[in-house]
Amino acid sequence: MALPSGFWVDESVTAFVVTHPRDPSFAVAPQVPQSIYYWLPRAAVRLIGDSEMAYRMPSLLLSLLSLWVIGRLAARLIHPEAAWLAVFVCLSLRAFNFEAIDARPYALGILIASASLWFVVRWFDDARWVDAFLFLLSAALLWRAQLVFWPFYFVYAGYSTVRLWRRDTRVGFLRVAFVFALLALLLAPAALDAYSLFREAKAHAIADLPAWRDLAQALKLPFAGCCLAAMAILGGAVRKSPRTPRPDAGSLLLCLTWWLAAPLILFCFSWVTGASVFVPRYFSEAIPGIAMAVLALGAAWMPLAAWRPAAALFGVGVLMVLGDWTHPWPAHAHSGWREAAQSVRASGGTPAIPVLCPSPFIEAQSPAWTPNRQTLDFLSCHLLRYRPPGRLILLPFKSSPEAEAFARRLLYSSIRPAGRVFLYGADMNVPFWRDWLLKQPELAGWRGRSLGEFGDVDAVLVEAP
């Protein structure tokens, strides 16, 4: 239902990459247009048209396919009766639902990661070369979906090591070494790109260093504990049905590392390097691992006859609790760029009125931003999608002496002659410029007022009395 709602700022980046794939402004963040994901919204836009729904439709279809793969994996790793419950536990996770209609690469990453695990499990179980090839192909594509997905390769390594050590597979060591050597060769270009990005990681870091509570929240520990407690209670209540066999060590390890590896590694990486990459969407490929790990840990408590009734009840509960039944068309994200632009128009915005637009992108700082660079590009791509009326004046992500000197010149050339000025941008930088304007002696007596509530977007009018 949220498919037609306005983009948040990173989805505007997707629209810009699709329409301007080789724009020179990507020089400040060359990793942005490199994802293989962008072929999908580009095809959707050609088929459906340039709408928010068209850009988001690929993620929705990818997520539906991911649920099918997750169900097949649960049936193979845990028990055939566990498939539906695994699907509904995934749907109970808000992060999974968010990525399912987000015009960003993360739904693709979830699908590729899930499919690669399905193929590697089938390879070690059945020793077929076709599964080895499909695993090789999907694992090679994962890093090309998003360069921050590199921790997931430890999941493959751990599972392969356990299966070989336990000797419960017909796949020999030489065959595994050959496939992983090919995978390393295929990943070498992506590794070089990731290394070049690492050298400038602090310039692109958008989050503070994570605390322990952030890690606990990312791992969904309370959610996992509640699910395990419910499975234990259900097992105690239904005593007559035979219990589910306990998953083997390889399956349990795969589910646990799918859940824990990426968040833990990115948490440690952030603290060791000082450049935080601990952002939930950067380990979104681990989201289904939460469901798989919970079911694998609690499977031995579950009566065989209880899996499908529990899945049905859980599915109804998900719709009742997580469904937005109060709004016919709920918003996908708390970013009202479209509504904020409309408020500027409704408040008297005209082509002659200046509109100060601080960039929401951290890369929009010197030397990428200069007073003379007033062309709409990657660093202001949200303005191409949701442009307010007025004379747009681009400001950097953070204030600087150069930016304030530029703004002071605007007081005389644009703002005072117009008698009013709009501020349109993210709530992290609009308040600074509002306060800065109201402190200037040249604007003594001027007043500022917000034009409404737009989530993490601000629209402010500063005008003469």
C-alpha positions as CSV (number, residue, x, y, z in Angstrom):
1,M,0.0,0.0,0.0
2,A,3.0,2.3,0.5
3,L,4.3,1.8,-3.1
4,P,3.1,5.1,-4.5
5,S,4.4,7.2,-1.5
6,G,7.2,9.7,-1.9
7,F,10.9,8.6,-2.1
8,W,13.3,9.0,0.8
9,V,16.6,10.6,-0.1
10,D,18.5,7.4,-1.1
11,E,15.6,6.3,-3.4
12,S,16.1,9.7,-5.2
13,V,19.7,8.5,-5.8
14,T,18.3,5.4,-7.5
15,A,16.2,7.6,-9.8
16,F,19.2,9.7,-10.6
17,V,21.4,6.7,-11.3
18,V,18.8,5.3,-13.6
19,T,18.3,8.6,-15.6
20,H,21.9,9.8,-15.3
21,P,24.1,6.7,-15.1
22,R,27.4,8.4,-16.1
23,D,26.9,11.8,-14.5
24,P,30.3,13.4,-13.7
25,S,29.1,14.3,-10.2
26,F,29.5,10.7,-9.1
27,A,33.2,11.4,-8.9
28,V,32.7,12.2,-5.2
29,A,31.2,8.8,-4.6
30,P,32.1,6.5,-7.5
31,Q,30.7,3.4,-5.7
32,V,27.1,4.6,-5.9
33,P,26.3,3.7,-9.6
34,Q,28.3,0.5,-9.6
35,S,25.6,-1.9,-8.2
36,I,24.1,-4.4,-10.6
37,Y,20.8,-3.6,-9.0
38,Y,20.2,-0.5,-11.2
39,W,19.5,-2.7,-14.3
40,L,16.2,-3.7,-12.6
41,P,14.6,-0.3,-11.9
42,R,15.8,0.9,-15.3
43,A,13.9,-2.0,-17.0
44,A,10.8,-1.4,-14.8
45,V,10.7,2.3,-15.6
46,R,10.9,1.5,-19.3
47,L,8.0,-0.9,-19.0
48,I,5.7,0.9,-16.5
49,G,6.8,4.5,-16.5
50,D,8.7,7.0,-14.3
51,S,6.7,6.6,-11.1
52,E,7.6,5.7,-7.5
53,M,5.7,2.4,-7.9
54,A,7.7,1.5,-11.0
55,Y,11.0,2.0,-9.2
56,R,9.9,-0.1,-6.2
57,M,8.3,-2.9,-8.1
58,P,11.5,-4.9,-8.6
59,S,12.2,-5.0,-4.9
60,L,8.7,-6.3,-4.2
61,L,9.1,-9.1,-6.8
62,L,12.6,-9.9,-5.5
63,S,11.3,-10.1,-1.9
64,L,8.5,-12.5,-2.9
65,L,11.1,-14.7,-4.6
66,S,13.2,-14.5,-1.5
67,L,10.4,-15.8,0.7
68,W,10.1,-18.8,-1.6
69,V,13.8,-19.5,-1.3
70,I,13.7,-19.0,2.5
71,G,10.9,-21.5,2.7
72,R,12.8,-24.1,0.7
73,L,15.9,-23.5,2.9
74,A,13.9,-23.9,6.1
75,A,12.4,-27.2,4.7
76,R,15.9,-28.5,4.0
77,L,17.8,-27.2,7.0
78,I,15.2,-27.5,9.7
79,H,12.2,-29.6,8.7
80,P,9.8,-29.7,5.7
81,E,7.0,-28.5,8.1
82,A,9.0,-25.4,9.1
83,A,8.8,-23.6,5.7
84,W,5.7,-21.6,6.3
85,L,6.6,-20.5,9.7
86,A,10.0,-19.3,8.4
87,V,8.2,-17.2,5.8
88,F,5.8,-15.6,8.3
89,V,8.6,-14.9,10.8
90,C,10.5,-13.0,8.1
91,L,7.3,-11.0,7.4
92,S,7.1,-10.1,11.1
93,L,10.5,-8.2,10.8
94,R,9.9,-4.6,9.9
95,A,13.3,-4.4,8.2
96,F,12.4,-7.1,5.7
97,N,9.1,-5.4,4.9
98,F,10.9,-2.0,4.5
99,E,13.4,-3.4,2.0
100,A,10.6,-5.2,0.2
101,I,9.4,-2.0,-1.4
102,D,12.6,0.1,-1.1
103,A,14.0,1.3,-4.4
104,R,17.5,0.3,-3.3
105,P,19.8,-2.7,-3.8
106,Y,19.0,-4.4,-0.5
107,A,16.1,-6.6,-1.5
108,L,18.3,-7.9,-4.3
109,G,21.0,-8.6,-1.8
110,I,18.6,-10.6,0.4
111,L,17.6,-12.7,-2.5
112,I,21.1,-13.3,-3.8
113,A,22.3,-14.2,-0.3
114,S,19.4,-16.6,0.4
115,A,19.8,-18.2,-3.0
116,S,23.5,-18.7,-2.6
117,L,23.0,-20.5,0.7
118,W,20.3,-22.7,-0.9
119,F,22.7,-23.6,-3.7
120,V,25.6,-24.3,-1.4
121,V,23.5,-26.5,0.8
122,R,22.2,-28.4,-2.2
123,W,25.8,-28.7,-3.5
124,F,27.1,-30.3,-0.3
125,D,24.0,-32.5,0.1
126,D,23.8,-33.8,-3.5
127,A,27.3,-33.2,-4.8
128,R,26.0,-31.9,-8.2
129,W,28.2,-29.6,-10.3
130,V,25.1,-27.6,-11.4
131,D,24.6,-26.5,-7.8
132,A,28.2,-25.7,-7.4
133,F,28.0,-23.5,-10.5
134,L,24.8,-21.7,-9.2
135,F,26.5,-21.1,-5.9
136,L,29.5,-19.7,-7.6
137,L,27.4,-17.4,-9.8
138,S,25.2,-16.1,-6.9
139,A,28.1,-15.7,-4.5
140,A,30.0,-13.7,-7.1
141,L,27.1,-11.4,-7.7
142,L,26.4,-10.7,-4.0
143,W,29.4,-8.3,-3.7
144,R,28.3,-6.5,-6.9
145,A,24.9,-5.8,-5.4
146,Q,26.4,-3.8,-2.5
147,L,30.0,-3.4,-1.6
148,V,29.3,-3.5,2.1
149,F,28.0,-7.1,1.9
150,W,31.5,-8.6,2.1
151,P,31.1,-10.0,5.7
152,F,28.6,-12.6,4.3
153,Y,31.4,-14.6,2.7
154,F,32.4,-15.8,6.2
155,V,29.1,-17.6,6.3
156,Y,30.1,-19.7,3.2
157,A,33.5,-20.4,4.7
158,G,32.1,-21.5,8.0
159,Y,29.5,-23.8,6.6
160,S,32.0,-25.4,4.1
161,T,34.5,-26.0,6.8
162,V,32.0,-27.8,9.1
163,R,30.7,-30.0,6.3
164,L,34.2,-31.0,5.3
165,W,35.3,-31.5,8.9
166,R,32.3,-33.7,9.7
167,R,32.8,-35.7,6.5
168,D,29.0,-35.8,5.9
169,T,29.3,-34.9,2.2
170,R,30.5,-36.5,-1.0
171,V,32.0,-33.2,-2.0
172,G,35.7,-33.5,-1.5
173,F,38.3,-30.9,-0.3
174,L,39.8,-30.5,-3.7
175,R,36.5,-29.7,-5.3
176,V,35.6,-27.2,-2.6
177,A,39.1,-25.6,-3.0
178,F,38.6,-25.3,-6.7
179,V,35.2,-23.6,-6.5
180,F,36.4,-21.2,-3.8
181,A,39.5,-20.4,-5.8
182,L,37.3,-19.5,-8.8
183,L,35.1,-17.4,-6.5
184,A,38.1,-15.5,-5.3
185,L,39.1,-14.7,-8.9
186,L,35.6,-13.5,-9.7
187,L,35.5,-11.3,-6.6
188,A,39.0,-9.7,-7.1
189,P,37.6,-6.7,-9.0
190,A,35.0,-6.1,-6.4
191,A,37.6,-6.5,-3.7
192,L,39.7,-3.8,-5.3
193,D,36.7,-1.4,-5.5
194,A,36.0,-2.1,-1.8
195,Y,39.6,-1.4,-0.8
196,S,39.6,1.9,-2.7
197,L,36.4,2.8,-1.0
198,F,37.9,1.8,2.4
199,R,40.7,4.3,2.1
200,E,38.1,7.1,2.0
201,A,35.6,5.4,4.3
202,K,35.4,8.3,6.8
203,A,34.4,10.7,4.1
204,H,31.3,8.6,3.4
205,A,30.5,7.5,7.0
206,I,26.9,8.5,7.8
207,A,26.6,7.0,11.2
208,D,28.2,7.4,14.6
209,L,30.2,4.5,16.1
210,P,27.7,1.9,17.4
211,A,27.1,1.2,21.0
212,W,26.3,-2.2,22.5
213,R,22.6,-1.4,22.6
214,D,22.8,-0.8,18.8
215,L,24.2,-4.2,18.4
216,A,21.6,-5.8,20.6
217,Q,18.9,-4.0,18.6
218,A,20.3,-5.1,15.3
219,L,20.4,-8.7,16.4
220,K,16.8,-8.5,17.5
221,L,17.6,-10.4,20.8
222,P,14.3,-9.6,22.5
223,F,12.4,-10.8,19.5
224,A,14.5,-14.0,19.3
225,G,13.9,-14.7,23.0
226,C,10.2,-14.2,22.7
227,C,10.0,-16.6,19.7
228,L,12.0,-19.2,21.5
229,A,9.9,-18.9,24.7
230,A,6.7,-19.3,22.6
231,M,8.1,-22.4,20.9
232,A,9.1,-23.9,24.3
233,I,5.6,-23.2,25.7
234,L,4.0,-24.7,22.6
235,G,6.1,-27.8,23.0
236,G,5.1,-28.2,26.6
237,A,1.4,-27.8,25.8
238,V,1.3,-30.3,23.0
239,R,2.8,-33.5,24.4
240,K,1.2,-36.2,22.3
241,S,2.7,-35.3,19.0
242,P,6.3,-36.5,18.2
243,R,9.0,-33.8,18.4
244,T,10.9,-32.4,15.5
245,P,14.3,-33.9,15.0
246,R,17.1,-31.5,16.0
247,P,18.9,-29.9,13.0
248,D,22.4,-31.2,12.4
249,A,25.5,-29.2,13.3
250,G,26.1,-27.8,9.8
251,S,22.5,-26.6,9.4
252,L,22.5,-25.0,12.9
253,L,25.9,-23.3,12.2
254,L,24.6,-21.9,8.8
255,C,21.5,-20.4,10.4
256,L,23.5,-18.9,13.3
257,T,26.2,-17.3,11.1
258,W,23.5,-16.1,8.7
259,W,22.0,-14.2,11.6
260,L,25.2,-13.1,13.5
261,A,28.1,-12.8,11.1
262,A,27.4,-9.6,9.2
263,P,26.2,-7.4,12.2
264,L,29.1,-8.6,14.4
265,I,31.7,-8.1,11.8
266,L,30.5,-4.7,10.8
267,F,30.3,-3.7,14.5
268,C,33.9,-4.7,15.1
269,F,35.1,-3.2,11.8
270,S,33.5,0.2,12.7
271,W,35.3,0.3,16.1
272,V,38.7,-0.9,14.7
273,T,38.8,1.5,11.8
274,G,36.9,4.4,13.3
275,A,34.7,4.7,10.2
276,S,31.2,3.5,11.1
277,V,29.5,1.2,8.6
278,F,27.1,-0.1,11.2
279,V,23.9,0.9,9.4
280,P,21.1,-1.7,9.5
281,R,20.6,-1.7,5.7
282,Y,24.3,-2.5,5.3
283,F,23.7,-5.9,6.8
284,S,20.2,-6.4,5.5
285,E,21.3,-9.7,3.9
286,A,21.3,-11.1,7.4
287,I,17.6,-10.3,8.1
288,P,16.2,-13.8,7.1
289,G,18.9,-15.3,9.3
290,I,17.1,-14.1,12.3
291,A,14.1,-16.2,11.4
292,M,16.2,-19.2,10.4
293,A,18.3,-19.2,13.6
294,V,15.3,-18.9,15.9
295,L,13.5,-21.8,14.2
296,A,16.7,-23.9,14.1
297,L,17.4,-23.3,17.8
298,G,13.8,-24.1,18.9
299,A,13.0,-26.8,16.5
300,A,13.6,-29.6,19.0
301,W,10.8,-28.2,21.2
302,M,8.2,-28.1,18.4
303,P,5.7,-30.9,17.9
304,L,5.6,-32.0,14.3
305,A,1.8,-31.3,14.2
306,A,2.2,-27.8,15.5
307,W,4.3,-26.2,12.7
308,R,1.5,-25.3,10.2
309,P,-1.1,-24.2,12.8
310,A,1.6,-22.0,14.4
311,A,2.4,-20.6,11.0
312,A,-1.2,-19.7,10.3
313,L,-1.7,-18.0,13.7
314,F,1.6,-16.2,13.4
315,G,0.7,-15.0,9.9
316,V,-2.7,-13.6,11.1
317,G,-0.9,-11.9,14.0
318,V,1.6,-10.3,11.6
319,L,-1.2,-8.8,9.5
320,M,-3.1,-7.6,12.6
321,V,-0.1,-6.1,14.4
322,L,2.1,-4.8,11.6
323,G,-0.4,-3.8,9.0
324,D,-1.2,-0.1,8.8
325,W,-5.0,-0.2,9.1
326,T,-5.4,3.6,9.8
327,H,-4.1,5.0,6.5
328,P,-5.4,3.9,3.1
329,W,-2.0,4.8,1.5
330,P,0.7,4.8,4.3
331,A,4.1,6.3,3.7
332,H,7.1,4.0,3.0
333,A,9.6,6.1,4.9
334,H,9.4,9.2,7.2
335,S,10.6,11.5,4.4
336,G,8.0,13.9,3.1
337,W,10.0,15.6,0.3
338,R,7.0,15.7,-2.0
339,E,4.7,17.1,0.7
340,A,7.3,19.6,1.8
341,A,7.7,20.9,-1.8
342,Q,4.0,21.2,-2.1
343,S,3.9,23.2,1.2
344,V,6.4,25.7,-0.3
345,R,4.1,26.2,-3.3
346,A,1.1,26.6,-1.1
347,S,2.9,29.2,1.1
348,G,3.5,31.6,-1.8
349,G,6.6,30.1,-3.4
350,T,7.2,31.7,-6.8
351,P,10.1,31.6,-9.3
352,A,11.5,34.8,-7.9
353,I,11.6,33.7,-4.3
354,P,15.0,32.2,-3.1
355,V,14.9,28.7,-1.7
356,L,18.0,27.7,0.3
357,C,18.6,23.9,-0.2
358,P,21.3,22.4,2.1
359,S,22.3,19.0,0.7
360,P,21.3,15.9,2.6
361,F,24.5,14.1,1.4
362,I,27.6,14.1,3.5
363,E,29.8,14.3,0.3
364,A,28.4,17.8,-0.4
365,Q,31.2,19.6,1.2
366,S,34.3,21.3,-0.1
367,P,35.8,20.7,-2.5
368,A,32.8,18.9,-4.0
369,W,30.6,21.9,-3.1
370,T,31.5,25.4,-4.1
371,P,29.4,28.6,-4.3
372,N,29.8,28.5,-8.0
373,R,28.5,25.0,-8.3
374,Q,24.8,25.5,-8.5
375,T,23.9,22.7,-11.0
376,L,21.4,20.0,-9.9
377,D,23.3,16.7,-9.8
378,F,23.9,13.7,-7.6
379,L,24.4,15.8,-4.5
380,S,21.0,17.5,-5.1
381,C,19.2,14.7,-6.9
382,H,16.1,14.9,-4.6
383,L,15.5,18.4,-6.0
384,L,15.1,16.9,-9.5
385,R,12.4,14.6,-8.2
386,Y,10.6,16.9,-5.7
387,R,11.4,20.4,-6.8
388,P,9.8,23.3,-4.9
389,P,9.0,26.5,-6.8
390,G,11.5,29.3,-6.5
391,R,15.1,30.1,-7.3
392,L,17.0,27.1,-5.8
393,I,20.3,28.0,-4.1
394,L,22.4,24.9,-3.2
395,L,24.2,24.8,0.2
396,P,26.6,22.2,1.5
397,F,25.8,19.4,4.0
398,K,27.7,21.2,6.8
399,S,28.3,24.9,7.3
400,S,31.8,26.2,6.6
401,P,33.3,29.7,6.4
402,E,33.0,29.6,2.7
403,A,29.3,28.6,2.8
404,E,28.5,31.3,5.4
405,A,30.3,34.0,3.3
406,F,28.2,32.8,0.3
407,A,25.0,33.0,2.4
408,R,25.9,36.5,3.6
409,R,26.2,37.7,0.0
410,L,22.8,36.3,-0.6
411,L,21.3,38.5,2.1
412,Y,21.9,41.5,-0.1
413,S,21.5,40.0,-3.6
414,S,18.5,37.8,-3.1
415,I,16.9,37.5,0.3
416,R,16.3,41.1,1.5
417,P,15.0,42.2,-1.9
418,A,12.5,39.3,-2.0
419,G,11.4,39.9,1.6
420,R,11.2,36.2,2.2
421,V,13.2,33.0,1.8
422,F,12.3,29.4,2.0
423,L,14.5,26.6,3.5
424,Y,14.0,23.2,2.1
425,G,16.1,20.2,3.1
426,A,16.8,17.5,5.8
427,D,16.0,18.1,9.4
428,M,19.6,17.6,10.2
429,N,20.8,20.8,8.5
430,V,17.8,23.1,7.9
431,P,17.6,24.3,11.6
432,F,21.2,25.6,11.5
433,W,20.5,27.8,8.5
434,R,17.2,29.0,9.9
435,D,18.9,30.1,13.1
436,W,21.8,31.6,11.2
437,L,19.5,33.7,9.1
438,L,17.5,35.0,12.1
439,K,20.8,36.0,13.9
440,Q,21.9,38.2,11.0
441,P,21.6,42.0,11.7
442,E,20.5,42.5,8.1
443,L,17.4,40.5,8.9
444,A,16.5,42.1,12.2
445,G,12.8,41.6,12.9
446,W,12.4,38.7,10.5
447,R,10.5,35.6,11.7
448,G,10.7,32.0,10.8
449,R,8.0,29.4,10.8
450,S,7.8,25.7,9.9
451,L,5.4,24.8,7.1
452,G,4.4,21.5,8.6
453,E,5.6,18.1,9.8
454,F,7.3,16.1,7.0
455,G,9.3,13.4,8.9
456,D,13.0,13.9,8.5
457,V,12.4,16.8,6.0
458,D,12.0,20.4,6.9
459,A,10.4,23.2,5.0
460,V,10.7,26.7,6.7
461,L,9.7,30.2,5.7
462,V,11.7,33.1,6.9
463,E,10.1,36.5,6.1
464,A,10.1,40.1,6.9
465,P,7.5,41.4,9.4
